[in-house]
Amino acid sequence: MWLLTLILDYGAPPLLVLSPVLSYSDQIMSIHRKKTSAGFSLDIPLIMLVASIFKIFYWFGAYYSVPLLVQAISMIAVQVILLKVALDNRPSSGIEHTPFNGQGSESGFVRPYRFWQWKTARPYWTFLVYFTLSLLAIHILLPPVSNSHAYIELLGFSGLGIEAFLPIPQIISNQRSRSCEGFRPSVLVSWLLGDAMKMSFFFFSGSSIPLAFRICGVFQCLCDIYLGFQFYTFGDWRSWTTNDLPSLNRWGMKSTDVQMTQRARSDSF
């Protein structure tokens, strides 16, 4: 056990810090190279940016493992670049705005004030700035609130919960259609491998890991396992080929990789 702890203490932190870059660099380069973000969901940077900003402010109250804090910072940097590239290369027909392509159009749901569906780039950055400044104002100007245990836990569960619930629309979509069409085994394998490493680091490393990370991490892992069960039940897994295994880019540009433009989430080991 001491050997496993040693490996996790010294091997996992660099991978955690680099995971956002490793997960999204190909996505960014693909959009830039093709000069189009068609098929890419702007909800991906929204979810990851909001979650990471929450986690940074959570650190000031929980003082969790520094590698996890650095990972949140690097995630913000990568997602800002991804959002900028996606907005600069929007197709004339618009961009998908739901985590899973086609979900919004099927339900006919229109967001209040067209949130995160704006036609110009400025409102996206304005929202992110106001959101960050609001949390900063609470942190600096309202210390009785920002130092309270309830507020600190709210920040943690908000940020981690947003990431943890990301697979839910895919699970619902698969269950309704009783199909996993478009969901490649390479994606499933990379998600499960990421979950295995994350669970090992959360529960067996010597680092300080708050309960919120463990609870949300376990929930996310269970969701991915259930996705695997759905793939086994609904998917044509007998037709797997060597070309299907394994891709490490969780958020690939190709619509054949997954119905959403691929979280988290190696992005968020």
Secondary structure, 3 states (H helix, E strand, C coil): CHHHHHHHHHHHHHHHHHHHHHHHHHHHHHHHHHCCCCCCECHHHHHHHHHHHHHHHHHHHHCCCHHHHHHHHHHHHHHHHHHHHHHHCCCCCCCECCCCCCHHHHHCCCCHHHCCCCCCCHHHHHHHHHHHHHHHHHHHHCHHHHCCHHHHHHHHHHHHHHHHCCCHHHHHHHHHHCCCCCCCHHHHHHHHHHHHHHHHHHHHCCCCCCHHHHHHHHHHHHHHHHHHHHHHHHCCHHHCCHHHCCCCCCCCCCCCCCCCCCCCCHHHC
